[in-house]
Amino acid sequence: MKKIETVWCQLLFDTLEKRETHFQQQILAKKLGLSLSTVNHALKNLRQMGAVTIGGKGGLVADYEKILMHWANHRRLNRDIVWRQKLAGSVLEIEGLLPPGSYLGAYSAVRHWFGEAPADYNTVYVYHRQPEKVIERFSGQLGKETELICLKLMPEIPLRQETTTLAHAFVDLWSLTDWMAKDFIDRIEEEINDLLS
């Protein structure tokens, strides 16, 4: 994930999940461990498309959907894959065996939030700051039932307690080609609409 993507993720997390649309570029930079120039670069296209406005009192998210779609269209999930392995066991079993510090993404995040998945899935996407812990936990456990995909996690990216954020899961699902991804995207969109209504 590029550094500018962490800015988009933070703006969307603050807007959608914390209901905070105002931001200060310097505070964003400090929170994400980025330079002010990187934050300004991340905001450049968002300003041009009217997704954010910048004034004397800071910035304002004017259209979160534009930010979400901009990020979704720039996300390259495959670049963050550290390790993938086909394993024996169901998705629930694999998710239950993940080491501490794991954050569920994509399909698993949606199932975790809502207690059930909108469609069957057989791939677990997990983020970890120390991916070697996931690899150690599952290496040598070959199978064919479920694929586990471990992705590297940016240091300061916003997270929920055990999962990626709504926007992060959305953009990851957007980049997948599996037929069921659309059902999961639709479920996240329902949740976003409920949060903002």
Buried (B, 14 or more C-beta within 10 A) or exposed (E): BBBBBBBBBBBBBBBBBEEEBEBEBEEBBEBBEBEEEBBBBBBEBBBEBEBBEBEEEBBEBBBBEBBBBBBBEBBEBEEBEBBEBBBEBEBEEBBEBBBEEBBBBBBBBBBBBBEEBBBEBBBBBBBBEEBEBBBEBBEEBEBEEBBBBBBBBBEBBBBBEBBBBBBBBBBBBBBBEBEBBBBBBEBBBEBBEEEEE
